[in-house]
């Protein structure tokens, strides 16, 4: 079973020339370069989604500063320790 899938994309000519120069300079094939670029793009988009989600949750919990984060972490640790000790 293959772990890859062939796709076809169209990119601007100038970008294609840049990709060709990069491919020659890095001595990597086009697939490796495009795979790396797409992977980084996907990871960045996922990070942005998680960051926005976390930001909304933090705002809802009135966590706005690093000090607020420290307080929240301390409270969670204290609560977990208390729960563990009461078992």
C-alpha positions as CSV (number, residue, x, y, z in Angstrom):
1,X,0.0,0.0,0.0
2,X,1.3,3.4,-0.9
3,X,1.6,6.2,1.7
4,X,1.6,8.8,-1.0
5,X,-0.9,10.3,-3.4
6,X,-0.2,12.1,-6.6
7,X,-1.9,15.4,-7.1
8,X,-1.7,18.1,-9.7
9,X,-1.4,21.8,-8.9
10,X,-1.1,24.9,-10.9
11,X,1.2,27.6,-9.7
12,X,2.3,31.0,-11.1
13,X,5.2,30.8,-13.5
14,X,7.5,32.9,-11.3
15,X,6.9,30.6,-8.4
16,X,7.6,27.6,-10.6
17,X,10.9,29.2,-11.5
18,X,11.7,29.8,-7.9
19,X,10.8,26.2,-7.0
20,X,13.1,25.0,-9.8
21,X,16.0,27.1,-8.5
22,X,15.4,25.9,-5.0
23,X,15.2,22.3,-6.1
24,X,18.6,22.6,-7.8
25,X,20.2,24.4,-4.9
26,X,18.9,22.0,-2.2
27,X,19.3,18.9,-4.5
28,X,15.8,17.7,-3.4
29,X,13.1,16.6,-5.7
30,X,10.0,18.7,-6.2
31,X,7.8,16.3,-4.2
32,X,10.1,16.6,-1.2
33,X,10.1,20.4,-1.3
34,X,6.3,20.7,-1.9
35,X,5.6,18.1,0.8
36,X,7.7,20.0,3.3
37,X,6.0,23.3,2.4
38,X,2.5,21.9,2.6
39,X,3.2,20.1,5.9
40,X,4.5,23.4,7.4
41,X,1.4,25.3,6.1
42,X,-1.0,22.7,7.6
43,X,0.8,22.7,10.9
44,X,0.7,26.6,11.0
45,X,-3.0,26.6,10.2
46,X,-3.7,24.0,12.9
47,X,-1.7,26.0,15.4
48,X,-3.6,29.2,14.5
49,X,-6.9,27.3,15.0
50,X,-5.9,26.0,18.4
51,X,-4.5,29.4,19.4
52,X,-7.8,31.1,18.5
53,X,-9.7,28.4,20.4
54,X,-7.4,28.7,23.4
55,X,-7.7,32.5,23.3
56,X,-11.5,32.3,23.4
57,X,-11.4,29.9,26.3
58,X,-8.9,32.0,28.2
59,X,-11.0,35.1,27.6
60,X,-14.1,33.3,28.9
61,X,-12.1,32.3,32.0
62,X,-10.8,35.9,32.4
63,X,-7.2,34.7,31.8
64,X,-5.6,37.7,30.1
65,X,-2.0,37.9,31.4
66,X,0.9,35.6,32.2
67,X,0.1,36.1,35.8
68,X,-3.5,34.9,35.2
69,X,-2.0,31.8,33.5
70,X,0.3,31.1,36.5
71,X,-2.6,31.4,38.9
72,X,-4.8,29.1,36.8
73,X,-2.0,26.5,36.6
74,X,-1.4,26.7,40.3
75,X,-5.1,26.2,41.1
76,X,-5.3,23.2,38.8
77,X,-2.2,21.6,40.3
78,X,-3.4,22.3,43.8
79,X,-6.8,20.8,43.0
80,X,-5.2,17.7,41.4
81,X,-2.9,17.2,44.4
82,X,-5.9,17.6,46.8
83,X,-7.9,15.1,44.8
84,X,-5.0,12.6,44.7
85,X,-4.5,12.9,48.5
86,X,-8.2,12.2,49.2
87,X,-8.2,8.9,47.5
